[in-house]
Amino acid sequence: MIIMNAINHFIKNFSLVLILWANLLLAQVGIGTTTPDASSALEIESTNSGILIPRMTEAQRTSITTPATGLLVYQSNNSVGFWYYNGSIWTKISDSATATGEFISSGGIVHNTTNLAGDDFVFGDAVLSGNASRFFFDISKAAFRAGQPSGNEWDNANVGDYSTALGYSTAASGSGSFATGIYAVASGDYSIGLTGGNATGAYSLAWTSTSNGDYSLAMLGATTDGEESIAMGESSSTGSGAENAVAIGYGNTANGSHSNAFG
C-alpha cells in the first residue's frame, strides 16, 4: 500500500511537470513581466537595465563561420556599432543615411565594409570598362578616372598604374601618367597630355601637340622627336636625335642636337 501511494504521488508530480513544460513551450516568455505580448517569443521589461549584445572586434566578427541570417553583434573597433548579418553580407546599423550594399557612412566617411583590399569604386555605371560617363577608382592599379571616354580609353588594358584621366576622350596608359581636357593622350610613363595633346615620350608634356621625345615639351601645334627638346608653335618641330633642341614659331624645325630655330 505504501509503495502504491508513493508511485501515485510520483506520477502526479511528473504529470504536473510535463504540463508546466508544455505550457512553457507553447506560451510567450516574460522577464520582468507576467503578461508578455502575444506576438513575441520573449519580452523583457525593465526601467533600469538593458540587454547586453555580444561585443567583439571586426576581426572576430568577420571570422564567425557561417553566421545565421539576423545574427547581431556589437563591434568595438573600426566602424564601432551594431552589425547584423543579412544572409549574404554583414551590414552596420547606422543612425545616419547610408549607402546601399557594401558601402556605409561612418563618421562622415563613406567606405566599403568588406574586401577592403580588392573593391573598386564606380559612380555613374556598374563597371569600370565601357564609354559611359562616370568616375571610378581602380584599386588594382591605384588609378582614377572622371568624365567620359569616347571608346575604350578607360578599359583595363589602357589604364596605366597610378594614372589619372579627366575630361572627355582622355587616355592615360603610361605608368604615373596624367591626361586632362578633351582628346588628350598620355601614353609615356610619367607623361602629361593636355587638351589635344599626345604625350608618348616618358616624362614629356604635350598640349595640342605631340611630344615623342623623352623629357620633351610640345605646345600649340608642334612636334618634338628629340629628347629633352622643346617645340612651340604651329608646325614647329625638333627632329629625331635632336637632343636639347629648341624650335619656336611657325613651321620651324631644329634637327641637330643643341640646335635652335626661331621665327
Secondary structure, DSSP 8 states (H G I E B T S, - for coil): -HHHHHHHHHHHHHHHHHHHHHHHHHS-EEES-SS--TT-SEEE--SS------EE-HHHHHT-SS--TT-EEEE-SSS-EEEEE-SSSEEE--SS---STTEEEETTEEEESS-TTT--EEESSSSSSSS-SEEEEETTTTEEEEEE-SSSTTSGGG--TT-EEEEES-EE-STT-EEEEES-EE-STT-EEETT-EE-STT-EEESSEE-STT-EEESS-EE-STT-EEESTT-EE-TT-TT-EEESSS-EE-STT-EEE-
